[in-house]
Amino acid sequence: MSILKAKRFWKEAKPAETDSGWRVELDGRPVRTPAKTLVVLPTLELAREVAAEWNAQEGEIDPSGMPFTRTSNSALDKVAVQHDEVADMLAEYGDTDLLCYRATSPQELITRQEEAWDPVLDWAAENLGARLQTGAGVMHIAQSESALIPLRQMVREMDDFRLAAFHDLVGISGSLILAFAAARDYADIDRIWQVSRVDEAWQAEQWGVDEEAAEQAEFKRREFIHAKRFYDLCG
């Protein structure tokens, strides 16, 4: 059975200011999410990115080429209706953060993890008020409530749009701390991505590059960079 795809029906997409933010209009008609929510964005810069994606469509609409529209839809249709639940789910990563679980061997990998991850944990202690503990192996490392509470509060304080982007920063990196590091410009976003991939880089050096895994990693890298860009454009 064939599935009919939507085709471009508008001549121009452009931002339009409203009392509550910026919407994107297609020949004067406002864009809505898949759940029919009116798309109202927090900044003109974000609205311009969304409008540019609609203007770039030719013939059949390709959602895969509209990342800013997709993340905006997620913010409005998914995050907005369960903000605290999403925030608390992401905050739980602090209790199982990637940066806290270290290799037991070989020494070169242990050293690489220390050199890449310890400075970020030190930054988090100083700038987020959260000192997370580390350990070797895969056994759960219990973190103190004094460290987790401020992290949870900061995530909860994000608006729906920032939280949608933050969701991807956390999920892709596997680290709440690296997501905060990305959001707060601890380092260049590509550097933060590399920090999240210490183990994978080590494995590739030992066993060679798996082409399928490399393609998946590149897709994730682009999504990580997009999430950072979306977060920044929220104001």
Phi, psi and omega per residue, in radians:
M1 nan 2.232 3.141
S2 -1.410 2.591 3.119
I3 -1.946 2.095 3.137
L4 -1.257 2.286 3.123
K5 -1.780 2.527 3.128
A6 -1.157 2.502 3.125
K7 -2.024 2.735 3.130
R8 -1.071 2.266 -3.130
F9 -2.183 0.008 -3.053
W10 -1.996 2.741 3.099
K11 -1.610 -0.666 -3.064
E12 -2.566 2.394 2.991
A13 -1.914 2.351 3.120
K14 -2.682 2.700 3.119
P15 -1.226 2.654 3.050
A16 -2.468 2.271 -3.086
E17 -1.349 2.477 3.063
T18 -2.243 3.079 3.127
D19 -1.161 -0.426 -3.060
S20 -1.947 0.112 3.138
G21 2.617 -2.539 -3.102
W22 -2.179 2.288 3.040
R23 -1.938 2.921 3.089
V24 -1.963 2.274 -3.100
E25 -2.007 2.443 3.038
L26 -1.835 1.817 -3.052
D27 0.912 0.700 3.089
G28 1.582 -0.149 3.130
R29 -1.735 2.256 -3.050
P30 -1.224 2.486 3.066
V31 -1.290 2.472 3.063
R32 -2.162 2.769 3.120
T33 -1.340 3.013 3.043
P34 -0.998 -0.473 3.105
A35 -1.574 0.189 3.086
K36 1.267 0.321 3.054
T37 -1.358 2.366 3.092
L38 -1.144 2.230 -3.123
V39 -1.406 1.864 3.050
V40 -2.118 2.082 -3.007
L41 -1.823 2.680 -3.019
P42 -1.326 -0.388 -3.084
T43 -2.404 2.721 3.071
L44 -1.127 -0.656 -3.108
E45 -1.074 -0.737 3.116
L46 -1.190 -0.707 3.117
A47 -1.081 -0.635 3.113
R48 -1.143 -0.689 3.117
E49 -1.127 -0.751 3.124
V50 -1.129 -0.782 3.126
A51 -1.064 -0.688 3.135
A52 -1.085 -0.653 3.106
E53 -1.129 -0.708 3.104
W54 -1.184 -0.661 3.125
N55 -1.202 -0.447 -3.111
A56 -1.389 -0.208 -3.121
Q57 -1.258 2.398 3.105
E58 -2.305 2.248 -3.117
G59 1.210 -2.157 3.128
E60 -1.248 2.442 3.141
I61 -1.281 2.267 -3.140
D62 -1.978 1.705 -3.116
P63 -1.020 -0.472 -3.122
S64 -1.148 -0.337 3.108
G65 -1.717 0.330 -3.094
M66 -2.296 1.083 -3.067
P67 -1.118 -0.627 -3.141
F68 -1.211 -0.647 3.060
T69 -1.138 -0.752 -3.119
R70 -1.072 -0.827 -3.120
T71 -1.183 -0.613 3.072
S72 -1.105 -0.738 3.100
N73 -1.073 -0.710 3.116
S74 -1.096 -0.711 3.133
A75 -1.072 -0.707 -3.049
L76 -1.474 -0.681 -3.050
D77 -1.602 -0.439 -3.050
K78 -1.994 -0.949 -3.074
V79 -1.223 -0.766 -3.054
A80 -1.040 -0.549 -3.074
V81 -1.531 -0.137 3.125
Q82 -2.629 0.848 -3.022
H83 -0.956 -0.937 -3.061
D84 -1.140 -0.628 3.121
E85 -1.134 -0.745 3.104
V86 -1.135 -0.765 -3.133
A87 -1.066 -0.790 -3.123
D88 -1.170 -0.633 3.094
M89 -1.087 -0.750 3.129
L90 -1.205 -0.668 3.139
A91 -1.093 -0.474 3.131
E92 -1.102 -0.394 3.090
Y93 -1.044 -0.441 3.134
G94 -1.079 -0.457 -3.126
D95 -1.502 -0.165 3.115
T96 -2.392 0.653 -2.987
D97 -1.139 2.394 3.113
L98 -0.825 -0.749 -3.011
L99 -1.189 -0.234 -3.051
C100 -1.620 -0.198 -3.046
Y101 -1.899 1.923 -2.995
R102 -1.868 2.705 3.104
A103 -1.208 2.679 3.053
T104 -1.654 -0.314 3.087
S105 -3.013 2.844 -0.125
P106 -1.333 3.009 -3.054
Q107 -1.118 -0.598 -3.131
E108 -1.096 -0.700 3.109
L109 -1.200 -0.711 3.095
I110 -1.000 -0.777 -3.124
T111 -1.149 -0.720 3.119
R112 -1.078 -0.759 3.115
Q113 -1.076 -0.766 3.133
E114 -1.065 -0.788 -3.081
E115 -1.190 -0.576 -3.109
A116 -1.523 -0.671 -2.951
W117 -1.690 -0.597 -3.101
D118 -1.054 -0.746 3.124
P119 -1.076 -0.582 3.131
V120 -1.230 -0.697 3.096
L121 -1.149 -0.636 3.078
D122 -1.138 -0.718 3.092
W123 -1.064 -0.738 -3.127
A124 -1.139 -0.671 3.120
A125 -1.099 -0.697 -3.085
E126 -1.398 -0.671 -2.998
N127 -1.783 -0.380 3.141
L128 -1.950 -0.123 -3.115
G129 1.209 0.504 -3.078
A130 -2.328 1.883 3.075
R131 -1.718 1.852 3.120
L132 -1.582 2.537 -3.125
Q133 -1.607 2.615 3.139
T134 -2.021 2.848 3.109
G135 -2.813 2.819 3.139
A136 -1.630 2.441 3.126
G137 1.709 -2.957 -3.037
V138 -1.904 -0.030 3.113
M139 -1.143 2.488 -3.082
H140 -1.034 2.366 3.091
I141 -1.886 1.910 -3.098
A142 -1.227 2.234 3.091
Q143 -1.726 2.608 -3.100
S144 -1.278 2.600 3.078
E145 -1.108 -0.509 3.129
S146 -1.124 -0.426 3.079
A147 -1.542 -0.664 -3.042
L148 -1.361 -0.580 -3.086
I149 -1.049 -0.859 3.137
P150 -1.134 -0.575 3.094
L151 -1.122 -0.795 3.139
R152 -1.072 -0.733 -3.117
Q153 -1.131 -0.710 -3.139
M154 -1.167 -0.624 3.099
V155 -1.200 -0.751 -3.130
R156 -1.082 -0.512 -3.087
E157 -1.341 -0.191 3.120
M158 -1.220 2.542 3.059
D159 -1.326 3.028 -3.038
D160 -1.049 -0.672 -3.088
F161 -1.260 -0.796 3.083
R162 -1.105 -0.662 -3.114
L163 -1.157 -0.616 3.089
A164 -1.088 -0.755 3.098
A165 -1.207 -0.714 -3.135
F166 -1.096 -0.611 3.080
H167 -0.955 -0.758 -3.128
D168 -1.293 -0.635 3.092
L169 -1.059 -0.708 3.125
V170 -1.254 -0.896 -3.046
G171 -1.097 -0.672 -3.104
I172 -1.295 -0.689 -3.107
S173 -1.469 -0.418 -3.060
G174 1.320 0.301 -3.045
S175 -2.500 2.139 3.034
L176 -1.140 -0.701 -3.104
I177 -1.158 -0.733 3.105
L178 -1.172 -0.563 3.069
A179 -1.116 -0.763 3.065
F180 -1.111 -0.700 3.137
A181 -1.069 -0.693 3.093
A182 -1.174 -0.828 -3.095
A183 -1.087 -0.573 -3.053
R184 -1.835 0.297 3.018
D185 1.033 0.769 3.040
Y186 -1.035 -0.676 3.126
A187 -2.748 3.054 3.049
D188 -0.977 2.499 -3.043
I189 -1.076 -0.594 3.093
D190 -1.165 -0.632 3.098
R191 -1.146 -0.738 3.119
I192 -1.115 -0.673 3.070
W193 -1.042 -0.779 3.120
Q194 -1.084 -0.646 3.109
V195 -1.094 -0.624 -3.141
S196 -1.282 -0.220 -3.020
R197 -1.985 0.407 -3.124
V198 -1.005 -0.840 -3.106
D199 -1.127 -0.756 -3.118
E200 -1.146 -0.670 3.113
A201 -1.123 -0.700 3.106
W202 -1.088 -0.814 -3.139
Q203 -1.056 -0.701 -3.139
A204 -1.132 -0.647 3.115
E205 -1.152 -0.615 -3.085
Q206 -1.392 -0.684 -2.967
W207 -2.034 -0.045 -3.111
G208 1.622 2.845 -3.082
V209 -1.474 2.206 3.024
D210 -1.539 2.098 -3.025
E211 -1.063 -0.724 3.139
E212 -1.146 -0.743 3.115
A213 -1.130 -0.637 3.132
A214 -1.157 -0.688 3.098
E215 -1.122 -0.741 3.111
Q216 -1.118 -0.696 3.133
A217 -1.128 -0.693 3.131
E218 -1.160 -0.679 3.078
F219 -1.075 -0.782 3.130
K220 -1.119 -0.676 3.128
R221 -1.061 -0.787 3.127
R222 -1.106 -0.695 3.126
E223 -1.157 -0.644 3.116
F224 -1.124 -0.795 3.122
I225 -1.133 -0.700 3.089
H226 -1.066 -0.767 -3.125
A227 -1.046 -0.698 3.100
K228 -1.131 -0.761 3.137
R229 -1.097 -0.762 3.130
F230 -1.083 -0.793 3.139
Y231 -0.990 -0.805 -3.094
D232 -1.124 -0.617 -3.083
L233 -1.335 -0.114 -3.139
C234 -1.358 -0.069 3.065
G235 2.002 nan nan
